[in-house]
Amino acid sequence: MSAYGIEKRLAIGYDEAVEKVTATLKEEGFGVLTSIDVKATLKAKLGADFKRYVILGACNPKLAFQALSAENDVGLLLPCNVVVYEADGGSVVAAIDPEAMLAVTGRDDLKALAGEVKARLARAIDRCG
């Protein structure tokens, strides 16, 4: 785990990891609003080869509404990015740490909300394998 992320290495392939994390995010109330295929984008824009890597924009509408109701500009930090990529014969699933991300606001009243989002993301990632 990095200082700004929640990470788990999995002994399953990339496609299965993407399916699993999408399902476990849904179980925690998150929808995937965006999906960026980094490998395809880098190939198309730069002609560069890269491993299979996707950035998923995950959002829990209820929790996002609470955060946006507290501060309009918190939308600059949404949605929560979750990545899946190939690594050493398996895959890695990782998500931004909402506590680290929302700390930039300096708003103590958002700490509990950030903690809840982090707990849900961590459970979703943990259940991937």
Residue pairs with C-beta under 8 A, 6 or more apart in sequence:
1 7
2 94
3 97
3 100
4 96
4 97
4 100
4 101
5 94
5 95
5 96
5 97
6 94
6 95
6 96
6 97
6 118
6 121
6 122
6 125
7 92
7 93
7 94
7 95
7 125
8 92
8 93
8 94
8 125
8 126
8 128
8 129
9 87
9 88
9 90
9 91
9 92
10 17
10 20
10 90
10 91
10 92
10 93
10 128
10 129
11 89
11 90
11 129
12 20
12 90
12 91
12 128
12 129
13 90
13 91
14 52
14 84
14 85
14 86
14 91
16 91
17 84
17 90
17 91
17 92
17 93
17 128
17 129
18 54
18 56
18 84
20 93
20 127
20 128
20 129
21 56
21 82
21 84
21 93
21 124
21 125
21 128
22 32
22 56
24 123
24 124
24 125
24 127
24 128
25 31
25 32
25 56
25 58
25 82
25 121
25 124
27 124
27 127
28 60
28 120
28 121
28 123
28 124
29 60
29 61
29 62
29 63
29 120
30 58
30 59
30 60
30 80
30 120
30 121
30 124
31 58
31 59
31 60
31 61
32 56
32 57
32 58
32 82
33 57
33 58
33 59
33 79
34 55
34 56
34 57
34 79
35 54
35 55
35 56
35 57
36 54
36 55
36 56
36 57
37 53
37 54
38 50
38 53
38 54
38 55
38 85
39 50
39 51
39 52
39 53
42 48
42 49
42 50
43 49
43 50
51 85
51 86
51 87
52 85
52 86
53 83
53 84
53 85
53 86
54 83
54 84
54 85
55 81
55 82
55 83
56 81
56 82
56 83
56 84
57 79
57 80
57 81
57 82
58 79
58 80
58 81
58 82
58 95
58 121
59 78
59 79
59 80
60 117
60 120
63 113
63 116
63 117
63 120
64 78
64 79
66 113
67 74
67 78
67 102
67 110
67 113
68 74
68 75
68 78
70 107
70 109
70 110
70 113
71 105
71 107
71 110
73 105
74 102
74 105
74 110
77 101
77 102
77 104
77 105
80 95
80 96
80 98
80 101
80 117
80 121
81 95
81 96
82 93
82 94
82 95
82 96
82 121
82 125
83 92
83 93
83 94
83 95
84 91
84 92
84 93
85 91
85 92
93 125
93 128
94 125
95 121
95 122
95 124
95 125
96 121
97 118
98 114
98 115
98 117
98 118
98 121
99 111
99 114
99 115
99 118
101 114
102 110
102 111
102 113
102 114
103 114
